[in-house]
Amino acid sequence: MMMSFIIVGIALPVLALSAGIILRPHKPSPEKRITYESGVDPTGDSWVKYNVRYYLFALLFVIFDVEAVFLYPWASSYDVLRSEIGLFILAEMFIFVFFLILGLIYAWKKRVLEWN
């Protein structure tokens, strides 16, 4: 059973990507090869250096966004879980939030959140 899931999981993307390659039109031209910038002809160098802090802020956003994704279902079913499991469910979530706060404190101490 597990092997069939693996085969289907590999076969579906391969088939979909292969069908896209076979079915799509392929008519390259110089106009199609230039970079599209909102209808304006591109000028200058295409290599732009970004500050690494953008990536750090994005990473922190993703971490706390994932935290919200995990906290919402837990909070919406807290009463049911508490009646079935007890207060252990509350301790689990405190541990989860504790590690996230620990990561935030680490980022704060490393001055990742400061923009100079």
Wavefront OBJ file of the C-alpha trace (Angstrom):
o trace
v 0.000 0.000 0.000
v 2.761 2.429 0.936
v 4.680 1.635 -2.236
v 1.645 2.523 -4.358
v 1.428 5.928 -2.646
v 5.111 6.544 -3.373
v 4.692 5.538 -7.015
v 1.602 7.744 -7.457
v 3.321 10.594 -5.594
v 6.239 10.474 -8.013
v 4.257 9.684 -11.168
v 1.691 12.491 -10.909
v 4.144 15.419 -10.896
v 6.292 13.780 -13.582
v 3.247 13.237 -15.816
v 1.909 16.745 -15.213
v 5.235 18.402 -15.989
v 5.778 16.185 -19.032
v 2.312 17.024 -20.361
v 3.070 20.721 -19.915
v 6.288 20.421 -21.893
v 4.584 18.482 -24.689
v 1.417 20.592 -24.949
v 2.741 24.131 -24.561
v 3.605 26.197 -27.622
v 7.303 26.851 -28.094
v 8.014 29.820 -30.353
v 10.994 31.717 -28.929
v 11.694 35.226 -30.165
v 13.971 38.060 -28.979
v 10.959 39.962 -27.615
v 9.965 36.999 -25.456
v 13.453 36.600 -24.027
v 13.707 40.071 -22.462
v 12.805 40.709 -18.852
v 9.254 41.922 -18.309
v 9.027 45.001 -16.092
v 5.391 46.127 -16.047
v 5.342 46.854 -19.766
v 8.441 49.060 -19.658
v 11.578 48.099 -21.587
v 14.237 47.054 -19.088
v 17.251 49.323 -18.704
v 20.463 48.945 -16.772
v 21.924 45.932 -15.038
v 19.577 43.162 -13.961
v 21.724 42.209 -10.969
v 20.400 44.004 -7.895
v 21.907 43.560 -4.457
v 19.401 43.266 -1.636
v 20.138 43.788 2.001
v 20.283 40.454 3.815
v 17.993 41.892 6.508
v 15.030 41.536 4.143
v 15.545 37.783 4.229
v 15.910 37.735 7.997
v 12.662 39.652 8.449
v 10.958 37.338 5.967
v 12.234 34.303 7.844
v 10.989 35.659 11.161
v 7.630 36.421 9.571
v 7.347 32.861 8.270
v 8.229 31.427 11.670
v 5.568 33.429 13.488
v 3.070 32.903 10.688
v 3.503 29.147 11.104
v 3.042 29.653 14.832
v -0.340 31.243 14.158
v -1.277 28.350 11.887
v -0.545 25.913 14.705
v -2.166 28.000 17.446
v -5.499 28.616 15.722
v -6.729 24.990 15.490
v -5.452 24.329 18.986
v -7.325 27.333 20.375
v -10.519 26.531 18.513
v -10.630 22.983 19.873
v -9.164 23.697 23.312
v -12.323 22.878 25.296
v -12.746 19.490 23.624
v -9.071 18.643 24.002
v -9.033 19.721 27.651
v -12.001 17.534 28.471
v -10.365 14.519 26.776
v -6.670 14.963 27.597
v -6.685 17.347 30.544
v -4.363 20.228 31.285
v -1.483 18.430 29.553
v -2.694 20.029 26.291
v -2.138 23.472 27.836
v 1.383 22.523 28.917
v 2.202 21.326 25.396
v 1.195 24.650 23.910
v 3.150 26.592 26.538
v 6.247 24.595 25.592
v 5.640 25.328 21.894
v 5.191 29.059 22.519
v 8.173 29.070 24.898
v 10.515 27.822 22.162
v 9.202 30.422 19.745
v 9.698 33.197 22.300
v 13.171 31.820 22.977
v 13.948 32.130 19.259
v 12.624 35.689 19.231
v 14.794 36.620 22.213
v 17.802 35.080 20.463
v 17.089 37.125 17.322
v 16.646 40.234 19.455
v 19.961 39.672 21.259
v 21.754 39.117 17.927
v 20.288 42.481 16.788
v 18.564 40.904 13.811
v 15.487 43.065 14.360
v 17.337 46.386 14.204
v 17.415 48.209 10.897
v 20.417 50.494 10.403
l 1 2 3 4 5 6 7 8 9 10 11 12 13 14 15 16 17 18 19 20 21 22 23 24 25 26 27 28 29 30 31 32 33 34 35 36 37 38 39 40 41 42 43 44 45 46 47 48 49 50 51 52 53 54 55 56 57 58 59 60 61 62 63 64 65 66 67 68 69 70 71 72 73 74 75 76 77 78 79 80 81 82 83 84 85 86 87 88 89 90 91 92 93 94 95 96 97 98 99 100 101 102 103 104 105 106 107 108 109 110 111 112 113 114 115 116
